[in-house]
Amino acid sequence: MNYLMSRMVAGAYVIAVEDTYTWDVTSYTNLYVLQRNGQIILIDTGLKQYQPAIVAALAEIGVTPDQVTHILLTHGHHDHVEGAGLFGHAKKFVHPADLPFLAAPLAAQLVAYSPLADEYKLSPAGIDDLEIIFVNTHSPGSVAIYDHISRALFVGDFFCYFGEALPAGELVTYSDYVRRGSCQYVAAQAAAGGADFKQFIAGLGRLRGYQPDFFCTGHGVVLRDDIQDFINQLWLSGTQNRRG
């Protein structure tokens, strides 16, 4: 199985596995690697059948599965969690609301993020410089993860580019085209209205205060630079065009 890997900044990488057979469209499924302070952290782990590609990608940066210390899941859907079983020495975290999505052997390996005083924020015990933000769109326990070191915002499938081609073949890029299309999509969803969109715009609002350099989704392109402005443009597209 083919994959792409790109370094965002020192100690932060994206691995995008090209999946040509699981769905009726070709799509990239993303996972991320953070290296710092003797820890190797994966954000999401892909499907089980991605494991050979993931092992090969990790080897490019000198990492073996046994060296991974922590796994942080953005949500509990199978295409983001099945690969977690490969990492036998890692402590694995998920929001408790998504535990019912997980098969029993894997579910037993996971622990819940720790709640904080702010009802929408959680913490992965034992890891500094990461914030977990509850966005509860796409799944009951969907979270975004902000890394203060790399200034990357990992949003999972809260917002993603499933089934979309990489702009100019680039995995990490600025792309005005993608930004405009994202705002148009949010505006159309706002015009349609509904409870799901209300949850989405509430979750998006919780991300507006961060100042990321990277917008890291669960599928497809990673956007770089001016990300706070991009998030605010998404929010404006959703609130100015909102129905009901």
C-alpha positions in Angstrom: 0.0 0.0 0.0 1.4 3.4 -1.0 1.9 6.2 1.5 3.2 9.8 1.6 5.2 11.3 4.5 6.1 14.9 5.1 7.9 16.7 7.9 5.9 19.7 9.1 8.5 21.0 11.6 11.2 19.4 13.5 9.7 16.5 15.4 6.3 16.6 13.7 5.3 14.4 10.7 2.3 13.5 8.7 1.9 10.0 7.2 -0.9 9.7 4.6 -1.8 6.2 3.5 -3.3 6.0 0.1 -6.4 3.7 0.3 -7.7 2.5 -3.1 -10.0 -0.2 -2.0 -11.8 0.3 1.3 -14.3 2.9 0.0 -15.7 3.6 -3.5 -13.2 6.5 -3.9 -9.5 6.7 -3.5 -8.6 8.6 -0.3 -5.7 9.3 2.0 -6.0 8.4 5.6 -3.7 10.5 7.8 -1.9 9.8 11.0 0.7 12.0 12.7 3.9 11.5 14.6 5.3 13.8 17.4 8.7 13.3 18.9 9.8 15.2 22.0 11.2 14.7 25.5 11.9 11.0 25.0 8.3 10.4 23.9 7.0 9.3 20.5 3.3 10.1 20.1 1.0 9.0 17.3 -2.2 10.8 16.6 -4.6 8.2 15.1 -3.4 4.9 13.7 -5.4 4.0 10.6 -6.9 0.6 9.6 -5.2 -2.7 10.5 -4.3 -3.3 6.8 -2.3 -0.1 6.8 0.2 -1.5 9.3 3.0 -2.4 6.8 2.9 1.1 5.3 2.9 2.7 8.7 5.9 0.5 9.8 7.8 1.5 6.7 7.0 5.2 7.1 8.1 5.2 10.8 11.3 3.5 9.8 12.1 6.5 7.6 12.4 8.6 10.8 14.1 5.9 12.8 11.1 4.8 14.8 9.9 1.2 15.5 6.4 0.3 16.7 7.8 -0.7 20.1 9.3 2.8 20.6 5.9 4.5 20.3 5.0 5.7 23.9 1.5 7.2 23.4 -1.4 7.0 21.0 -4.0 9.8 21.0 -7.2 9.1 19.0 -9.3 11.9 17.6 -12.3 9.6 17.5 -13.3 6.0 17.6 -14.1 5.1 14.0 -12.4 2.0 12.6 -10.3 3.7 9.9 -8.5 5.7 12.7 -8.2 3.2 15.5 -7.7 -0.3 14.2 -3.9 0.1 13.8 -3.5 0.8 17.5 -3.0 -2.8 18.3 0.4 -2.8 16.6 1.8 -0.5 19.3 2.0 -2.9 22.3 4.1 -0.6 24.5 2.0 2.6 24.0 -0.5 4.1 26.3 -3.6 4.7 24.3 -6.2 7.4 24.8 -9.8 8.0 23.5 -12.8 10.0 24.6 -15.0 7.7 26.6 -18.1 8.5 24.5 -16.4 6.7 21.5 -15.4 3.5 23.4 -18.6 1.7 22.2 -17.2 1.9 18.6 -14.2 -0.2 19.5 -13.9 -4.0 19.4 -13.5 -5.5 22.8 -9.8 -6.5 22.6 -8.8 -3.0 21.6 -11.2 -1.2 23.8 -9.6 -2.9 26.8 -6.2 -1.3 25.9 -7.5 2.3 25.9 -7.9 4.8 28.7 -10.1 7.9 28.7 -8.7 11.4 28.4 -8.8 13.2 31.8 -11.5 15.9 32.2 -10.5 19.4 33.2 -12.3 22.2 34.8 -13.4 23.6 31.4 -16.1 21.1 30.3 -14.8 21.1 26.7 -11.2 20.5 27.5 -9.4 17.2 28.5 -5.9 16.1 29.1 -3.8 13.0 28.1 -2.2 12.1 31.4 1.6 12.1 31.3 1.9 14.4 28.2 2.7 18.1 28.4 2.0 20.8 25.8 -1.0 19.1 24.3 -4.6 20.3 24.7 -7.6 18.1 23.9 -10.7 20.0 22.8 -14.1 18.2 22.7 -15.8 19.0 19.4 -18.4 16.1 19.3 -19.1 16.3 15.6 -18.7 13.3 13.4 -18.8 11.0 16.4 -20.0 11.5 20.0 -16.5 11.7 21.3 -14.7 13.5 18.6 -11.8 15.7 19.8 -9.3 18.1 18.3 -5.8 18.2 19.6 -3.6 21.3 19.8 0.2 20.9 20.1 1.8 24.0 21.5 5.3 22.9 20.4 4.7 22.3 16.7 1.6 24.6 16.6 -0.3 21.9 14.8 -4.1 21.5 15.3 -5.2 18.0 14.7 -8.9 17.8 14.0 -9.5 14.2 12.9 -12.7 14.0 10.8 -14.3 17.0 12.5 -13.3 18.6 9.2 -11.5 16.6 6.5 -10.8 16.2 2.8 -12.0 12.6 2.3 -11.8 11.4 -1.3 -10.2 14.7 -2.5 -7.1 14.8 -4.6 -4.0 16.6 -3.1 -3.7 20.1 -4.6 -0.8 20.0 -7.1 0.1 16.7 -5.5 1.3 18.4 -2.3 0.5 16.9 1.1 1.3 20.0 3.1 0.5 23.2 1.4 -1.2 26.7 1.7 -3.7 26.3 -1.1 -6.1 29.2 -1.6 -8.2 26.8 -3.7 -8.8 24.4 -0.7 -9.5 27.3 1.6 -12.1 28.8 -0.7 -13.8 25.4 -1.2 -13.9 24.7 2.5 -15.6 28.0 3.2 -18.1 27.4 0.4 -18.8 24.0 1.8 -19.5 25.4 5.3 -21.7 28.1 3.9 -23.8 25.5 2.1 -24.1 23.4 5.2 -25.1 26.5 7.2 -27.8 27.3 4.6 -29.2 23.8 5.0 -29.2 24.1 8.8 -30.0 21.2 11.2 -28.8 19.9 14.6 -25.6 18.4 13.2 -24.5 21.8 11.9 -25.3 23.5 15.2 -22.9 21.0 16.9 -20.3 21.6 14.2 -20.3 25.4 14.5 -20.2 25.1 18.3 -17.1 22.9 18.1 -15.5 25.2 15.5 -16.0 28.1 17.8 -14.0 26.3 20.5 -11.0 26.3 18.1 -11.0 30.0 17.2 -8.8 31.0 20.1 -5.8 28.9 19.0 -3.0 30.1 16.8 -1.9 27.1 14.8 0.5 26.9 11.9 -1.0 23.7 10.6 -4.5 22.4 10.1 -4.2 18.6 10.2 -7.2 16.6 9.2 -8.1 12.9 9.3 -8.0 12.6 5.5 -6.1 14.4 2.8 -4.2 17.7 2.5 -2.7 19.4 5.5 -3.0 23.2 5.4 -0.2 25.4 6.6 0.1 29.1 7.6 -2.6 31.6 8.6 -4.7 28.8 10.1 -6.4 31.0 12.8 -7.6 33.2 10.0 -8.8 30.2 8.0 -10.7 28.9 11.0 -12.3 32.3 11.5 -13.3 32.4 7.8 -14.9 29.0 8.2 -16.8 30.2 11.3 -17.9 33.4 9.5 -19.1 31.3 6.5 -21.1 29.2 8.9 -22.6 32.0 11.1 -23.4 34.5 8.4 -25.2 32.0 6.2 -26.8 30.0 9.0 -30.4 29.0 8.8 -32.4 28.8 12.0 
